[in-house]
Amino acid sequence: MELKKSLEYLGLNEKQAKVYLALLQMGSGSVPSISIKAGTKRPTTYLLLEELRMKGLATLLPKKKKAIYTAESPQKLLQEQREREEIIKNSLPELLAIYNSQKEKPKVTYYQGEESIIKLYEEIHKEKTILFYGSIGSISPAVFERIGVYINKIKKENLDVREILQADEKSIQFARDNSSENHKIKIAPVDYLFPTDNMIFGNKVAIITYKDSPMAVVIESSDVVATHKSMFEIIWNSIAE
């Protein structure tokens, strides 16, 4: 690798690298002589030498009225690099904690309208395991007619689906028509009311309402999923086979 590029890699900018290389080759020198060697303007060279001095790569030796700069060992660059690495290593646990806390924040997506709800059903039925609690009676007729394809997909692709349905006429009929080994359906006691349809799939929970206009909120969060799964299992286990 070219020496100037190596110095840039170790933290110097292009002009600092040029001046430091010139100073190394000269050993020591005045600002005018260093600027000629480096090919930089004199005022710029002075500023760059001061920057190098702050980095510990140059020393100022006052001699009468003329300032002489001397090059320090390039090993100081390596030492500085090691110190930077040590600072990063010490800060890394805290930085990772901040990064991971951001990743764990729930991601919320909204779906509005019939077409969006159909797309959501398509996404849900890509999962192999789905938990549902709600009411077939609450689903709008237009949406229910179009989601028949996903009910068939449960049978064809052997998806593992469990549903807890509110004790209304449509839900009871749906359970009679669609219960199977891999599509288990239980009817909740009559005092269990589900104003929304709720689906647990993958790392997400979907809450759907058909009141006024179809709308859904999908929350992607391991904690939210764990909570809803626990609620589902409590209800499921409380209902006799």
C-alpha angles and dihedrals in degrees: 000000000000111000094236091052090049090054091048089051089054093055109278121120121233097267094043089052092051093051094044092050090050091049092048091052092048097040090213138357149147124278093257093050093046092048090054092048093047095041093234131127116267098243090046091048091054092052091046092050089052090051090051089048090054088052091052093246097112135036126208114225110189111213114179107298097339123082114221122197123205125199119242123213116285086227085084088069090058091046090051090049091052091049090052090050090050091051090050092048091051092047096043099088092054093043091050090049090056091046093049093046089058092049091052094055109113115257113220124200126184127212121195128186137012097289092051091050091052089052089050091053088051091053093046094052092055086076121087094219124046131173119196135182123175141075130300086205091063094058112100112249092238093055094041091055091053098045093061088097090063092050087055090048090060089061098040098046096035094237116184104240131167123183134188109199132194113249098257128128097256093047093050091050091047090053091051092050100043111029113122142149093278096030105058117183129187127186113226122226113277093254092059106096124186110192089179134040112241127197128185114200132156108324093334143086120206121201113192130188126185096188111127093337130007110264135164139189118204118197119196107201134121091217094051091047091050091052094049092045090054091049091048094050092048091054093040093052092047092059117080119236 
